Amino acid sequence: MTNNYRAVLLTSVLGLIFCLSACQPAVDTTANHTTATVPAPAAAQFNWFEYQGLDPLFAEPLAQGTYQNPVLAGFFPDPSITRNGDDYYMTVSSFTYTPGLPILHSRDLVNWQLIGYALTRQSQMEMDGLQVSRGIFAPTLRYHDGTYYLITTVVDRGGNFILTATNPAGPWSDPIWLPEVEGIDPDIFFDDDGKVYIAHNGDPVESLYEGHKAIWLWEYDLANQKIIADSQKLLVNGGVDLSTKPIWIEAPHLYKHEGWYYLLCAEGGTADQHSAVIFRSRSLSEPFVPYSGNPILTQRDLAPERPDPITTAGHADFVQLPDGSWWAVFLASRAYQERYFNTGRETFLLPVSWQYGWPHILPAGEAIPYRPAAPASLTTKTAPQPLTGNFNWRDDFSASTLDVNWNTLRKYDQSWLSLNKQQLTLQAGATGLDSLEQPAFIGRRQQHTHFDASTSLALPAGQASTGQGSTGPFSAGIVAFQNEQYHYYLGVKTQGEQVIIFLEQANGGAPQQIASQPLTRATEQIRLKISGRAGSISFYYAPGNDDWQPLAGTQDATLLSTQVAGGFVGTMLGLHSRQETGGN
């Protein structure tokens, strides 16, 4: 028996981890109807994906009349909220994940449901070639006179723009670009006299130190969808107290309350010095005066060694309830080992109290509570799919379209994936996770410091990965992805006559294989699992119905944290398939 024959026979017995589809005849294009044999794209078939949150902090049942902070666990940063009657809607930053700008809905402020996205098509936005933490920065969402307005920034691809919709679930308009508005974090404010204004972060007239920024204001012509020329005004230079050299005044939101204009901003950067500060003025043409009790929200004055720390608190937005009470949504992060977090910046909720004409979120030196009292005037209604607390989430791929919780990177193209017969098929792409193009990758948020994520890959009979009509070798598996240079990939690939389980790590550079294990017997499927436990992470595989077997031992999960990887996103857990080169 020749070596080539033995290889083909063994492959047909074992099957491949992936569906290397049989060659299909091409369409007749010649007069005598001759045909050519061409390969179908290499593709991986997944049977299901399951995610389980296991945080000890969430384990105890909620007491009656309380809610769980964060209200949006995981990578949901820079929240902005608006109300239409009894309905509350929120959006957050999405950077280069697509669809972009998630839209969430609630009736009680504490239980939220993801109902869609504002950016859903390539005609709205082009982000190919951008790093994960570029793209869509902090948005503002507002409802006014029957229309929803969403204003935000796409970094490195055009700047500030507005989207509109009559239904917040979509569809949303193509962008209305605002070339005059520089900087980031735009806000749209509808005054009671009918005028409309846009505030934003930008450079000061004269930069005095690193991190010196300003808040600017423009008047906006709503009917003609354009900035009014020569209407720019400086609202804040530097921050609360310029003499202290405050950094990164940003995230402006304007409100009007009892005859005063209030300007809520973030200050101090998005790390552990983050805060929310407030200013006010009787008129938009007069200077804004900072509150003497600023900041109205921060956690920077607390001991880092405190148990279960919530850090990076700031970047807030207000909403007023029908009963007249005010509440704030804001970003913060749950840290382990005092300072690390892999879940990204999350959305928290707290009541706002008014004292002597100023809003307060949290007194100085007080820790953000994990389980505060819920809004008394709103009836609590549990969401169909929780976005906080411990929960299980499973996708059996039985729908005709991808579940709303899944995201892809950069492009809106999903032609490389399909759903049928309760399977997800991913065509192996030429692009890896370290690329700035779109890889064959779908991800959902890591929402817990402690979690398990697992999947099952079908192993149908396939063709050899070499020879005429071959599509070439490829791999597929499960991923913990922070960014292009920091991630883990637990995959399966063919190598000669063998099927190999492997673990790949990117730790600040190109991905490196750090462990591998050949399969020793035939099987129809294989399961893969990632278990995260704060700063450690483990990887497992199981042929067929066998018990889980570890691969490579416990690994370092801090490389998936913002403190190590940098940027502004949280870890995503998902599925990936790619073409293999170099003789694999």
N, C-alpha and C positions, 0 to 999 in steps of 0.2 A: 504494500500500500504506500503510495507516494505521500510526502509530507503535505503537499497541497490538498490532496484528496482527504487526508486525515483532518486537516484544519476545517475544511468545509463540512465534513460529517459531524465533527465535534460541535461546531457552531450551531448546526441545525438541531442537535440534541439539547444543548444547553439553552438555545435561544440567545437573544441579546437583551440587554436591559431595556432596550429602546426599540421602537418600531422603525426598522430600516425597510421601508416599503418596497415591495417587489417592483421590478422595472415595468413601465407601462408603455404601450405602443404610442408613438407620436402621431399627430394628425397628418393625414395624407397631404403632401404638398407638391407631388410630381405627377406628370401625366400618366405614368404607368403604376401609380399608387404604391410605390415602394415606401417602406416604413423604416424608421430608425429606432433603436432601443435607447431610451434615456432614463436616467435614474430619477425617482421621486425624491423629494427632500428628506434627509434624515430627520427623524422625529421621535420624541420621547412621549410616552403615554403615562399619565398619572391617574390613579384611581380615586384618591381623596387627599385632603390636607386637613390636619387637625391642630388647633392651638389651645393650650390650657394655661390659665393664669393661676399661680400658686403662691402669691405673696402672703406671708404671715400677717402682715398689717391689715389685709382685707378679710381675714378668715372669720372674725366674729360677726354675727348677724347685726344689721343696723338696728339701733333702737328706734322706736316709734317717733316720728316727727323729726328725724335727722336725715342727713344725706352724706354721701361719700365724696370727699375731696381726694384727688382731682375728679371733676365731673367728666372730663375727657382724659383718660389715662393714655400715656404714650405720646407719640410725636404729633401734637396738636398745638403749635406755638402761635403767639401773636393774635389771640382771639379778638374778634369784633362782633358785637351783638346788636340786634335791632328787634323791635316789637311791632306787630301788626295785630291789633286787637288782643286776642288771647293766645296768639301764636308768637313764639320767639324763634329767631333764626340767628345762626352764628356761622362765621367762616374763619379760616386760619391760613397761615402761610403754607405753601406747598413746594416751593423751590423748583426743582426740575422734575418732580414726580407728576405723572399724568394718569388719568385726568387731573386737572389742577383746580385749586381753590375749592376744597370740600364745603358743601352746604349742609348744615345740621339743623334739626328742628326739635323743639320741645314745647310742652304746655306748662311745665312746672319748674323750669330752670335747672333741674337737677338730673333728669333723665333725658338723654339726647339720642336722636336717631340720625344716622347719615342718610340723607335723601337724594344726594346727587352732587354734581360739580358744576362750577361756572365755566371752566375751560375744558372743552370736550372734543375739540377738532383742530386740525392743523391750520385752518384758515384764521383762527384766533391768535395762535401763538406758535413760534418756532424756537425751540430750545436745544436743538441738536448741537453737540460740541461743547456744551456747558458743563462745568463741574456740578456735582449734586447740590452743593450749598449755594449756587447762584440761582438765577431764574426768579421765581415769584416770591417777593418779600411781603412784608406786613400789609394786609388789606384793611379797608374799612367798609362795612356793610350798613346800609341805611334804607329805610322804607319811607317813601314820600309820595303822597297823592296818587296811589295806585301803582306805583312803580318801585322796584327794588334797584338800588344803585350800589355798585361794588367798584371801589377805586383802589388801585394797587400799583406796584412797580414790578416790571420785569428787568432785572439787573443784567446788563450787557446785551440786551436785545430790544432796546427801544424806549426804556424809561417808564414814565407814568401814563396810565390810561384808565378809562372808565368802561364798565360793562353795565348793561341794563337788562331787566327781565320783568315780566308781569307775574311770573310764577317762579318762586325762588328755587324750585327743583329743576328749573330749566325749561326750554333752552334759553341761554343768555346770548346777548348780541355779540357781534365782533367788536374789537376794541375801538374806543374813541380816544385817540392819542392826544396827549397834552405836552407838546414839545417845549412850551415855556416853563413847565414845572420840572425843576431839577431835583436831585436828591432822592430820598426814599420816604416811605411811610405816609402817603397822602391820606388826608381826611376830607370828607365832603360834608358840609354843614348847611342846612336849610333854615334860614332865619325866618322869624315870624312876619317880617315885612315883605316876604317874597324873594328876597335876594339869596343867592347861593354863593358859598365860599369854599375854597380849597386851601387847606393848611398842609404843610409838609416840612420835613427835615431837609436842610441844605447847608451849604457852606456859609460862614459869616462874611460880612463885608471885608474884614481883615482877620486872618487866622493868627491867633496869639500863642497857641500851643497845640500839641498833638491831641486829637479828640475834641477840639473846639468846634462846635456846630451851632446852628441857629434854627429857629422855627419861623417860617415865612407864611404869608397869607396872600391869596389871589381872589378876586371876584370872578365868578364863572357865569357865563351866559347859557342858561339851561336850554332855552328855546333853540339857539343856534349851535349848541354843543361846542363852545370854544371859550378860552380864557379871554377876559376883557383886558385889552392892552393897557399898560401903565397903571395897573391896579395893585401891584405888588407892595406889601407892607412887611416890615420886620416886627414879629411878635415877641420873640425871646432871643437874646444874644447869650449863648453859652450855657445858660441854665439858671438855677435858682439864685446863685451868688457867683458872679463872674470872678470875683477876687479869689475864690477857692479853686479856680480852674476846673470846673465841672466838665465831665466828658459825656459825649454822645447824648445830647438832648435830642429826642426823637419821639416817634409814635404819637403825634398830636391828635387829640380829639376835642372838638368844640361842643359845648352845650350852653343852653340858656335856661336860667332858673331864678325866679323871683327878681327879675330885673338885672341880673348879673350875667355876663358872659364868663364861662369857666373854660379854662384850657388845661386839659389833663395830658401829661407827657411822661415818657420814660426817661430816666437819667442814670448814668453810671455804667453803661455797657450791659451786655446780656449775661455776664458771668455773676460771681457772688457779690458784686457791688451794685447790682441792679436795683432799681427802685421806681416808684411812681410818685410824681410830684404834681402840684396843682397851682394854677395862677388864676387871677380874675381881673375883670375890667368892666366898667359901666358901658363902654362903647368899643366897637372894633377899631375905631380910629384913635383910641387912647392907649397908653402903655398898659401892659398886663403886669400886675403886681403879684409876686410870689407869696405864698402862705408862709407865715413865720413858723408854723409847725411841720413844715416839710421834712422828710418825705412822708406821705400818707400811707405808704406801703413799702416795706423792705424786710429782708431777713439778714442783712449784712451785719447787724449789731448783735447777733446771737452767737453763742459759742459753737464752733464747728463740730466739737465732739458730742453734741447733744444727741440723744437717741432718735432714730428715724427722721433725720433732718430734711426739711423742705428748704431748698435754696433757690437762688437766681430770681426771686419774685420781683415782678414789675410788669410793664407794658399792659396797662389795664384799659377797659372800656366800661362805660356805665349804661344801665338801662333802667327806666322808671316803670314800675308796675301799675296796674289800674288802681290799686289802693293808695297810690302816692309814694310808696316806699321805693328806695333806690338800691340796686345791687351792682356789683362789679364782677366782671370776668377778667382774669389776668393769667399771665404765664408764670410758672414756677416749675421746679424739678425735684423729684424725690431722689435723694443721694444715698449711696452706700459708701462705706469707708470714708465718711465725712464729706467727700467732694465729687465722687464719680457718679455719673448716671449714663446708662445706655438707652434709656427710654426716651431721651430727648426732652424738650421743654413741653410741658403739659398745660391743660387749661383747668384753672381753679375758680371757685365761686365764693364770694363773701358779701354780706350786707354792707351798705354804705349808710353811715349816720351823718347827719348835718349838725354842726356845732358852730354857733356864732357866724353863720353864713359860709362855712367851709365844709366840704365833704371829707369824711374820714373812712378809711378802709380797715386799718389795723393800728393799734397803739404801738409806739416804739418799744422794742424789746420783747414783743409778744410773738410767739410762734403761731404760724398758720395752723388752724385746727383741721384735723382730718375728718371729723364728724360733727359739724355744726348743726344748729337748728335750721330746718328747711323753711322756705318762705311760707308763712302762716296762711296767707290769703290764697295760695294756689293748691289745688288738689293734686297730690302725687300720683303719677301714672307711670308704671314701669314700662320701659321701652322694650320692644320685641327682642332686640339684640343689645345687651348692656355694653357700654363703653367705659365702664369703670367697675371696681370690685373684682373679685375672682369669678371667672366665667370660663366656659368651654365654647369654642367656636369651631365648627366643622363645615367644610365645603366638599360635598360629594360630586360636584361638577355635573349636577343633574339639570341645571338651568340651560337655556339657549344662549345666554350672554354671561360674561364674567361678572361675578359678584361685586357689589359696589365697594366692598372693603379692599379689593385688590387694586394695586397701582402698577404702572410700568414706568420706564424712565425716558424722559425727553420727548420722544415722538408719541403721536396719538395712534400710530399704525398698530393694529393688532392682527394683521393678516397672517402672522407667523404662529398664531394660536387658534385652536378650534375646540368646541365642546360638542360631543356627541356620545351617545350610548354610555352616559355617566362616566366619561373620561375626559380629561384635559390633555390635548395633544400640543406639545411645544416643538416647533421645528427648530433644529439645532442651528444657531446663528454663527456667523464667522466672528462675531464680536464677543469678547469676554467681559467680565464684570469690571475690569480695570480700564476699560475704554471710555471715551467721552461720546461714543455713539450710543445707539439703542441696543442693548443686549436682549437675548431671548430670556427675559426675567420678569416674573410677577412677584410682588411683595405686599405683605400686610404688616401693620405696625406691631413691634414688640411693645406690649402695654403693661408688662409686669417685670419687676426686677428678678423674680423667680418664675420660670415658665418651662413648658415642654412644647415643642413643635415637631410634628411628624408627618410623613407621607408614605404612600405606597406607589411603586412603579410597576406597571405591567411588564411581563417578560414574554411577549409573543414570539413565535418562531420567526427568524429573520434571515437575511442573506449575509454572506461574508462581507467583511469591510474592505476587501481588496478584489481586484479583477474587473472584467468588463461590466459596465453598468453600475459600478460601485458609487455610492454616495460618500464614502470615506468614513473614517472613525469619528466618533463623537462621544460626548459625555452628557449626563443629566443628573440632577440631584437637588438637594435642599441647601439653602443659603441663609446665613446671618450677615446682613450687608449694612455697613455704616456709610462707607463711601468707596470711591474707586481704589484707594490705597489701604483700606482697613476693612477686611471682611473674612469670613470663613465660607468654604464651599465643600460640602460632603457629597461626593459624586460617585458615579459608576461609569466605567468606560471599558472598551475592548482593547486588549493589547495582545496582538498575535492570536493565539488560540485561547487566551484566558479572558475572563471577566473580572475586573479589578474594582474593588471599593477603595476610594482614596479620600484623603483630607488635604485641602489646600488652604493656606493661610496667607493673607496679605497684611503685612505689619509695617506699613509706612513705605512700601515700594511695590515691586512686581510680585504677583502671587507665587508662592513656593509650595510644592507638595511636601508635607511633613509626615505623612503616614500612608500606607497602602496595605491592602489585604486581598489576595485572590479568592474568588469563590471556588469551593471544592466540589460542589455537586450541582446537578440540574435542579431548577426551581422555576415556577411560573411567575413569581413576583418577588420583590424585595422591599422591605420597609427601611426607612431612614429616619433618624430622630436627632434633634438638637435639644439639650437640656441646659438652660441657663440658670445659674444660682449666683446672682449679684456679680462679683468679680471673677467667677470661674464659669467655664462652659465645657460641656462634654458632648461627644458624638457617638452614635450607636447605629448598627445595622442589624437586620434580621432577615435571612433568607426564608421565604415562605412563611410558615407559622412558627418558626423557631423563636426561642427567647432572644432578647436583645443582647448583642455582643458589643463591647466598647471598642473604639478605634482611637489609638494615640493617647489615651489617658486624658486627664483633666488639663484643659488649656486656659490661657489667659483671656478673660473677657473684658478687661479694662481697655484693650485696644479697640473695642467697639464703643467706648465712651467718648463724649464730646471733649473731655479733658485731654485725651490722648490723640484722637483722630481729628480734632478741630471741627470747624464748620458749625452749622446751625440745625442739623437734622438729627433724628433718632434712628435707632436700628430698625431695619425692616427684615422680616422673615419670609422666605418664599421659595420659589422653584425656578430652576435655571437649566438651560440646555445649550451646548455649544459644540462646534466642530473642533476636533483635536488635530494637532499638527505635531511634527517632530517624531514621528514613528510610533505615537501612542495608539 
